[in-house]
Amino acid sequence: MQAMQFEQSVVSILKRDPRFHPHAYFFLKDALDFTLKRIAEAHGGQARHVGGPELLAGFRDLALEQFGPMGSTLMSEWGVRKCQDVGDMVFHLIEEQVFGKQDSDRREDFSEIFDFEEVLVKPFLPRRKTALQQVSPQVDTVLS
């Protein structure tokens, strides 16, 4: 799809439902491309349809890769706070005929597959030391 057509579709969506920042839709498009590429690489170059949970995993992984510890904050600023929000954006793009849909695809496919806050923040939190490691630093060396 041409960039201008995608932009026009996003503008049309925002007139009906302004919950999500335009950048969220552009990121979603990038996440779909990222996910399709990953699937093709894993299957000898064969592309196939991407389901909701797979797209969510790609969305998460791309956010972690591109934004690091700021991913959660950025997604929140864009209005994307849970898996269902990604599903809502996907179905907005389907309504605009930007994304394709199979008969088996449903909004429920995006229902709370994971907690956004947890998956975008937890990888950047320091590991907690056990009580034994806090008492004896030598244990830290042995356990590493």
MDTraj code that builds the backbone (N, CA, C; nanometers):
import mdtraj as md
import numpy as np

residues = "MET GLN ALA MET GLN PHE GLU GLN SER VAL VAL SER ILE LEU LYS ARG ASP PRO ARG PHE HIS PRO HIS ALA TYR PHE PHE LEU LYS ASP ALA LEU ASP PHE THR LEU LYS ARG ILE ALA GLU ALA HIS GLY GLY GLN ALA ARG HIS VAL GLY GLY PRO GLU LEU LEU ALA GLY PHE ARG ASP LEU ALA LEU GLU GLN PHE GLY PRO MET GLY SER THR LEU MET SER GLU TRP GLY VAL ARG LYS CYS GLN ASP VAL GLY ASP MET VAL PHE HIS LEU ILE GLU GLU GLN VAL PHE GLY LYS GLN ASP SER ASP ARG ARG GLU ASP PHE SER GLU ILE PHE ASP PHE GLU GLU VAL LEU VAL LYS PRO PHE LEU PRO ARG ARG LYS THR ALA LEU GLN GLN VAL SER PRO GLN VAL ASP THR VAL LEU SER".split()
xyz = np.array([
    [0.0849, -0.1191, 0.0000],
    [0.0000, 0.0000, 0.0000],
    [0.0883, 0.1239, 0.0000],
    [0.0465, 0.2199, -0.0748],
    [0.1177, 0.3466, -0.0827],
    [0.1102, 0.4186, 0.0534],
    [0.2175, 0.4898, 0.0871],
    [0.2229, 0.5610, 0.2146],
    [0.1092, 0.6620, 0.2261],
    [0.0788, 0.7304, 0.1169],
    [-0.0271, 0.8317, 0.1192],
    [-0.1638, 0.7678, 0.1453],
    [-0.1884, 0.6514, 0.0864],
    [-0.3150, 0.5818, 0.1096],
    [-0.3265, 0.5393, 0.2558],
    [-0.2162, 0.4911, 0.3123],
    [-0.2181, 0.4495, 0.4520],
    [-0.2476, 0.5700, 0.5406],
    [-0.1810, 0.6811, 0.5138],
    [-0.2050, 0.8030, 0.5919],
    [-0.3509, 0.8458, 0.5835],
    [-0.4083, 0.8399, 0.4650],
    [-0.5484, 0.8780, 0.4485],
    [-0.6408, 0.7846, 0.5258],
    [-0.6080, 0.6570, 0.5275],
    [-0.6874, 0.5612, 0.6036],
    [-0.6794, 0.5913, 0.7529],
    [-0.5614, 0.6253, 0.8010],
    [-0.5449, 0.6587, 0.9430],
    [-0.6251, 0.7846, 0.9771],
    [-0.6197, 0.8843, 0.8907],
    [-0.6979, 1.0068, 0.9134],
    [-0.8466, 0.9732, 0.9208],
    [-0.8936, 0.8878, 0.8323],
    [-1.0341, 0.8470, 0.8316],
    [-1.0704, 0.7749, 0.9619],
    [-0.9831, 0.6869, 1.0071],
    [-1.0073, 0.6145, 1.1321],
    [-1.0131, 0.7119, 1.2497],
    [-0.9204, 0.8062, 1.2543],
    [-0.9138, 0.8999, 1.3665],
    [-1.0371, 0.9897, 1.3750],
    [-1.1015, 1.0123, 1.2622],
    [-1.2265, 1.0900, 1.2645],
    [-1.3371, 1.0121, 1.3362],
    [-1.3351, 0.8800, 1.3225],
    [-1.4367, 0.7954, 1.3852],
    [-1.4000, 0.7577, 1.5282],
    [-1.2703, 0.7340, 1.5509],
    [-1.2250, 0.6855, 1.6811],
    [-1.0856, 0.7427, 1.7095],
    [-1.0796, 0.8509, 1.7859],
    [-0.9506, 0.9179, 1.8111],
    [-0.8710, 0.8616, 1.9292],
    [-0.9035, 0.7411, 1.9765],
    [-0.8364, 0.6873, 2.0958],
    [-0.6858, 0.6707, 2.0798],
    [-0.6410, 0.6372, 1.9597],
    [-0.5008, 0.6030, 1.9408],
    [-0.4297, 0.7083, 1.8570],
    [-0.3079, 0.7370, 1.8950],
    [-0.2252, 0.8337, 1.8235],
    [-0.1941, 0.7784, 1.6838],
    [-0.1837, 0.8648, 1.5838],
    [-0.1501, 0.8162, 1.4492],
    [-0.0225, 0.7325, 1.4450],
    [0.0763, 0.7675, 1.5276],
    [0.2005, 0.6897, 1.5291],
    [0.1765, 0.5446, 1.5678],
    [0.0732, 0.5188, 1.6483],
    [0.0422, 0.3817, 1.6883],
    [0.0042, 0.2982, 1.5660],
    [-0.0689, 0.3579, 1.4732],
    [-0.1077, 0.2852, 1.3518],
    [0.0129, 0.2586, 1.2621],
    [0.1021, 0.3541, 1.2523],
    [0.2223, 0.3353, 1.1708],
    [0.3131, 0.2291, 1.2340],
    [0.3208, 0.2304, 1.3662],
    [0.3989, 0.1285, 1.4341],
    [0.3350, -0.0087, 1.4139],
    [0.2036, -0.0162, 1.4199],
    [0.1334, -0.1427, 1.3977],
    [0.1636, -0.1979, 1.2584],
    [0.1650, -0.1106, 1.1595],
    [0.1991, -0.1529, 1.0235],
    [0.3421, -0.2078, 1.0198],
    [0.4348, -0.1400, 1.0870],
    [0.5732, -0.1878, 1.0950],
    [0.5798, -0.3213, 1.1687],
    [0.4995, -0.3364, 1.2735],
    [0.4977, -0.4609, 1.3502],
    [0.4449, -0.5764, 1.2652],
    [0.3462, -0.5486, 1.1804],
    [0.2967, -0.6529, 1.0908],
    [0.4065, -0.6934, 0.9924],
    [0.4738, -0.5966, 0.9333],
    [0.5844, -0.6266, 0.8411],
    [0.6936, -0.7069, 0.9119],
    [0.7272, -0.6667, 1.0327],
    [0.8280, -0.7349, 1.1145],
    [0.7865, -0.8804, 1.1383],
    [0.6603, -0.9013, 1.1731],
    [0.6085, -1.0345, 1.2023],
    [0.6050, -1.1207, 1.0764],
    [0.5602, -1.0636, 0.9657],
    [0.5568, -1.1379, 0.8395],
    [0.6968, -1.1807, 0.7969],
    [0.7931, -1.0927, 0.8135],
    [0.9314, -1.1242, 0.7778],
    [0.9844, -1.2371, 0.8654],
    [0.9556, -1.2292, 0.9940],
    [1.0025, -1.3323, 1.0876],
    [0.9410, -1.4684, 1.0534],
    [0.8131, -1.4694, 1.0208],
    [0.7454, -1.5942, 0.9843],
    [0.8031, -1.6499, 0.8550],
    [0.8238, -1.5636, 0.7569],
    [0.8795, -1.6081, 0.6285],
    [1.0195, -1.6671, 0.6477],
    [1.1007, -1.6039, 0.7295],
    [1.2364, -1.6543, 0.7547],
    [1.2337, -1.7910, 0.8225],
    [1.1360, -1.8119, 0.9086],
    [1.1253, -1.9393, 0.9803],
    [1.0670, -2.0510, 0.8927],
    [1.0028, -2.0139, 0.7829],
    [0.9362, -2.1123, 0.6969],
    [0.9906, -2.1105, 0.5549],
    [1.1192, -2.0924, 0.5417],
    [1.1829, -2.0996, 0.4108],
    [1.1346, -1.9974, 0.3112],
    [1.1019, -1.8790, 0.3591],
    [1.0595, -1.7712, 0.2706],
    [0.9114, -1.7710, 0.2382],
    [0.8373, -1.8652, 0.2930],
    [0.6941, -1.8742, 0.2663],
    [0.6153, -1.7788, 0.3574],
    [0.5423, -1.6897, 0.2959],
    [0.4570, -1.5983, 0.3720],
    [0.3233, -1.6663, 0.3998],
    [0.2596, -1.6272, 0.5067],
    [0.1270, -1.6781, 0.5391],
    [0.0539, -1.5749, 0.6241],
    [-0.0725, -1.6017, 0.6468],
    [-0.1554, -1.5128, 0.7270],
    [-0.1028, -1.5100, 0.8710],
    [-0.1127, -1.3946, 0.9345],
    [-0.0689, -1.3768, 1.0725],
    [-0.1920, -1.3669, 1.1620],
    [-0.1963, -1.4502, 1.2644],
    [-0.3057, -1.4462, 1.3604],
    [-0.2825, -1.3414, 1.4674],
    [-0.3855, -1.3151, 1.5451],
    [-0.3785, -1.2136, 1.6500],
    [-0.2641, -1.2328, 1.7488],
    [-0.2522, -1.3508, 1.8109],
    [-0.1434, -1.3702, 1.9074],
    [-0.0047, -1.3543, 1.8449],
    [0.0117, -1.3986, 1.7195],
    [0.1410, -1.3820, 1.6523],
    [0.1718, -1.2351, 1.6280],
    [0.0707, -1.1601, 1.5862],
    [0.0908, -1.0175, 1.5628],
    [0.1231, -0.9462, 1.6930],
    [0.0558, -0.9841, 1.7996],
    [0.0857, -0.9241, 1.9303],
    [0.2291, -0.9528, 1.9730],
    [0.2761, -1.0738, 1.9490],
    [0.4145, -1.1081, 1.9830],
    [0.5114, -1.0233, 1.9008],
    [0.4822, -1.0060, 1.7723],
    [0.5665, -0.9223, 1.6883],
    [0.5624, -0.7765, 1.7316],
    [0.4449, -0.7291, 1.7683],
    [0.4267, -0.5923, 1.8171],
    [0.5132, -0.5712, 1.9411],
    [0.5031, -0.6656, 2.0348],
    [0.5826, -0.6589, 2.1588],
    [0.7325, -0.6597, 2.1289],
    [0.7745, -0.7552, 2.0460],
    [0.9171, -0.7702, 2.0180],
    [0.9744, -0.6492, 1.9455],
    [0.8988, -0.5941, 1.8531],
    [0.9465, -0.4754, 1.7820],
    [0.9531, -0.3553, 1.8767],
    [0.8547, -0.3431, 1.9645],
    [0.8574, -0.2327, 2.0623],
    [0.9798, -0.2441, 2.1522],
    [1.0106, -0.3646, 2.1968],
    [1.1284, -0.3849, 2.2815],
    [1.2560, -0.3527, 2.2041],
    [1.2600, -0.3964, 2.0788],
    [1.3789, -0.3744, 1.9961],
    [1.3990, -0.2262, 1.9621],
    [1.2911, -0.1590, 1.9243],
    [1.3041, -0.0196, 1.8805],
    [1.3081, 0.0813, 1.9941],
    [1.2332, 0.0559, 2.1001],
    [1.2158, 0.1577, 2.2029],
    [1.2773, 0.1221, 2.3377],
    [1.3189, -0.0015, 2.3546],
    [1.3809, -0.0427, 2.4795],
    [1.2934, -0.0113, 2.6000],
    [1.3536, 0.0396, 2.7074],
    [1.2784, 0.0636, 2.8296],
    [1.1732, 0.1745, 2.8174],
    [1.1752, 0.2485, 2.7087],
    [1.0738, 0.3535, 2.6889],
    [0.9489, 0.3007, 2.6178],
    [0.9498, 0.1741, 2.5780],
    [0.8380, 0.1161, 2.5039],
    [0.7045, 0.1296, 2.5745],
    [0.7015, 0.0974, 2.7013],
    [0.5768, 0.1049, 2.7770],
    [0.5243, 0.2480, 2.7840],
    [0.6147, 0.3412, 2.8121],
    [0.5752, 0.4821, 2.8212],
    [0.5231, 0.5321, 2.6877],
    [0.5925, 0.4982, 2.5809],
    [0.5530, 0.5434, 2.4484],
    [0.4181, 0.4849, 2.4083],
    [0.3992, 0.3566, 2.4307],
    [0.2712, 0.2939, 2.3957],
    [0.1577, 0.3591, 2.4746],
    [0.1823, 0.3866, 2.6012],
    [0.0806, 0.4523, 2.6834],
    [0.0476, 0.5913, 2.6282],
    [0.1495, 0.6653, 2.5874],
    [0.1282, 0.7981, 2.5275],
    [0.0456, 0.7881, 2.3997],
    [0.0636, 0.6787, 2.3274],
    [-0.0096, 0.6579, 2.2021],
    [-0.1486, 0.5984, 2.2245],
    [-0.1828, 0.5693, 2.3515],
    [-0.3142, 0.5142, 2.3839],
    [-0.3215, 0.3631, 2.3773],
    [-0.2089, 0.2976, 2.3571],
    [-0.2056, 0.1513, 2.3456],
    [-0.1598, 0.0962, 2.4793],
    [-0.2566, 0.0479, 2.5577],
    [-0.2267, 0.0055, 2.6938],
    [-0.2517, -0.1425, 2.7193],
    [-0.3154, -0.2087, 2.6228],
    [-0.3457, -0.3510, 2.6397],
    [-0.3587, -0.4176, 2.5028],
    [-0.3574, -0.5484, 2.5040],
    [-0.3644, -0.6252, 2.3793],
    [-0.4888, -0.5902, 2.2979],
    [-0.6003, -0.5726, 2.3650],
    [-0.7250, -0.5421, 2.2947],
    [-0.7150, -0.4115, 2.2156],
    [-0.6341, -0.3175, 2.2626],
    [-0.6145, -0.1931, 2.1887],
    [-0.5503, -0.2212, 2.0528],
    [-0.4539, -0.3118, 2.0497],
    [-0.3920, -0.3499, 1.9223],
    [-0.4976, -0.4137, 1.8326],
    [-0.5794, -0.4997, 1.8896],
    [-0.6879, -0.5621, 1.8127],
    [-0.7847, -0.4597, 1.7564],
    [-0.8182, -0.3592, 1.8356],
    [-0.9082, -0.2541, 1.7871],
    [-0.8464, -0.1814, 1.6681],
    [-0.7167, -0.1519, 1.6776],
    [-0.6501, -0.0847, 1.5652],
    [-0.6467, -0.1747, 1.4421],
    [-0.6196, -0.3034, 1.4622],
    [-0.6184, -0.3977, 1.3499],
    [-0.7532, -0.3969, 1.2799],
    [-0.8590, -0.4056, 1.3564],
    [-0.9917, -0.4112, 1.2944],
    [-1.0330, -0.2772, 1.2331],
    [-0.9823, -0.1678, 1.2847],
    [-1.0040, -0.0392, 1.2171],
    [-0.9388, -0.0424, 1.0787],
    [-0.8174, -0.0970, 1.0730],
    [-0.7457, -0.1043, 0.9446],
    [-0.8113, -0.2054, 0.8504],
    [-0.8717, -0.3082, 0.9047],
    [-0.9472, -0.4032, 0.8220],
    [-1.0691, -0.3335, 0.7625],
    [-1.1386, -0.2560, 0.8448],
    [-1.2561, -0.1815, 0.7957],
    [-1.2192, -0.0859, 0.6832],
    [-1.0984, -0.0327, 0.6893],
    [-1.0501, 0.0585, 0.5849],
    [-0.9907, -0.0176, 0.4662],
    [-0.9948, -0.1508, 0.4741],
    [-0.9407, -0.2388, 0.3703],
    [-0.7898, -0.2216, 0.3507],
    [-0.7228, -0.1870, 0.4592],
    [-0.5770, -0.1747, 0.4585],
    [-0.5164, -0.3095, 0.4953],
    [-0.5708, -0.3746, 0.5972],
    [-0.5286, -0.5081, 0.6386],
    [-0.6321, -0.6078, 0.5880],
    [-0.5851, -0.7278, 0.5586],
    [-0.6757, -0.8343, 0.5172],
    [-0.7252, -0.9125, 0.6380],
    [-0.8295, -0.9902, 0.6156],
    [-0.8914, -1.0660, 0.7236],
    [-0.9377, -1.2002, 0.6706],
    [-0.9188, -1.3033, 0.7509],
    [-0.9762, -1.4333, 0.7207],
    [-1.1042, -1.4483, 0.8011],
    [-1.1910, -1.5374, 0.7584],
    [-1.3178, -1.5583, 0.8284],
    [-1.2975, -1.5972, 0.9749],
    [-1.1867, -1.6622, 1.0036],
    [-1.1606, -1.7076, 1.1404],
    [-1.1064, -1.5969, 1.2315],
    [-1.0679, -1.4828, 1.1754],
    [-1.0123, -1.3731, 1.2565],
    [-1.1232, -1.3028, 1.3339],
    [-1.0965, -1.2818, 1.4639],
    [-1.1939, -1.2152, 1.5506],
    [-1.1225, -1.1173, 1.6421],
    [-1.1943, -1.0182, 1.6887],
    [-1.1372, -0.9237, 1.7853],
    [-1.0908, -0.9952, 1.9114],
    [-1.1610, -1.1004, 1.9478],
    [-1.1276, -1.1755, 2.0692],
    [-0.9890, -1.2394, 2.0598],
    [-0.9362, -1.2531, 1.9386],
    [-0.8021, -1.3092, 1.9218],
    [-0.6966, -1.2217, 1.9898],
    [-0.7339, -1.0986, 2.0209],
    [-0.6411, -1.0028, 2.0820],
    [-0.6732, -0.9795, 2.2296],
    [-0.7581, -1.0635, 2.2853],
    [-0.8006, -1.0436, 2.4236],
    [-0.6942, -1.0862, 2.5231],
    [-0.6276, -0.9897, 2.5761],
    [-0.5348, -1.0040, 2.6883],
    [-0.4448, -1.1269, 2.6794],
    [-0.3698, -1.1342, 2.5740],
    [-0.2713, -1.2404, 2.5555],
    [-0.1574, -1.2232, 2.6563],
    [-0.1229, -1.1006, 2.6852],
    [-0.0233, -1.0700, 2.7878],
    [-0.0516, -0.9319, 2.8425],
    [0.0152, -0.8978, 2.9518],
    [0.0026, -0.7676, 3.0155],
    [0.1085, -0.6747, 2.9561],
    [0.0651, -0.5686, 2.8898],
    [0.1581, -0.4768, 2.8228],
    [0.2632, -0.4223, 2.9173],
    [0.2197, -0.3769, 3.0321],
    [0.3133, -0.3184, 3.1288],
    [0.4224, -0.4193, 3.1641],
    [0.3802, -0.5419, 3.1901],
    [0.4761, -0.6440, 3.2304],
    [0.5752, -0.6773, 3.1182],
    [0.5270, -0.7008, 2.9973],
    [0.6183, -0.7447, 2.8908],
    [0.7072, -0.6333, 2.8372],
    [0.6661, -0.5079, 2.8548],
    [0.7473, -0.3976, 2.8051],
    [0.8378, -0.3368, 2.9120],
    [0.8117, -0.3676, 3.0380],
    [0.8922, -0.3114, 3.1470],
    [0.9838, -0.4166, 3.2096],
    [0.9301, -0.5347, 3.2346],
    [1.0033, -0.6376, 3.3085],
    [1.1415, -0.6708, 3.2504],
    [1.1584, -0.6773, 3.1180],
    [1.2925, -0.7104, 3.0669],
    [1.4011, -0.6097, 3.1057],
    [1.3616, -0.4923, 3.1503],
    [1.4592, -0.3883, 3.1818],
    [1.4754, -0.3645, 3.3317],
    [1.4019, -0.4403, 3.4117],
    [1.4158, -0.4281, 3.5570],
    [1.5383, -0.5065, 3.6021],
    [1.6082, -0.4580, 3.7045],
    [1.7235, -0.5337, 3.7549],
    [1.6766, -0.6661, 3.8144],
    [1.7601, -0.7657, 3.7999],
    [1.7286, -0.8951, 3.8597],
    [1.7335, -0.8815, 4.0105],
    [1.6394, -0.9436, 4.0750],
    [1.6370, -0.9399, 4.2215],
    [1.7346, -1.0422, 4.2752],
    [1.8106, -1.0000, 4.3716],
    [1.9036, -1.0917, 4.4368],
    [1.8300, -1.1691, 4.5440],
    [1.8675, -1.2938, 4.5587],
    [1.8091, -1.3747, 4.6653],
    [1.8635, -1.3262, 4.7985],
    [1.8000, -1.3657, 4.9062],
    [1.8447, -1.3264, 5.0402],
    [1.9859, -1.3746, 5.0655],
    [2.0195, -1.4956, 5.0187],
    [2.1536, -1.5493, 5.0377],
    [2.2573, -1.4663, 4.9637],
    [2.2266, -1.4212, 4.8428],
    [2.3197, -1.3400, 4.7659],
    [2.3419, -1.2040, 4.8318],
    [2.2400, -1.1508, 4.8961],
    [2.2537, -1.0212, 4.9613],
    [2.3426, -1.0307, 5.0843],
    [2.3407, -1.1464, 5.1508],
    [2.4201, -1.1663, 5.2709],
    [2.5652, -1.1936, 5.2346],
    [2.5878, -1.2706, 5.1314],
    [2.7230, -1.3121, 5.0965],
    [2.7507, -1.2873, 4.9475],
    [2.8261, -1.1829, 4.9128],
    [2.8551, -1.1534, 4.7717],
    [2.9247, -1.2679, 4.6983],
    [2.9972, -1.3564, 4.7718],
    [3.0640, -1.4684, 4.7070],
    [2.9625, -1.5629, 4.6435],
    [2.8443, -1.5733, 4.7024],
    [2.7397, -1.6600, 4.6485],
    [2.7003, -1.6119, 4.5091],
    [2.6985, -1.4811, 4.4884],
    [2.6650, -1.4233, 4.3591],
    [2.7604, -1.4739, 4.2521],
    [2.8880, -1.4808, 4.2847],
    [2.9898, -1.5281, 4.1906],
    [2.9689, -1.6758, 4.1603],
    [2.9405, -1.7549, 4.2631],
    [2.9208, -1.8986, 4.2464],
    [2.7953, -1.9268, 4.1639],
    [2.6884, -1.8516, 4.1858],
    [2.5621, -1.8740, 4.1170],
    [2.5616, -1.8233, 3.9741],
    [2.6541, -1.7370, 3.9386],
    [2.6549, -1.6782, 3.8038],
    [2.7063, -1.7742, 3.7008],
])
top = md.Topology()
chain = top.add_chain()
for i, resn in enumerate(residues, 1):
    res = top.add_residue(resn, chain, resSeq=i)
    for name in ("N", "CA", "C"):
        top.add_atom(name, md.element.get_by_symbol(name[0]), res)
traj = md.Trajectory(xyz[None], top)
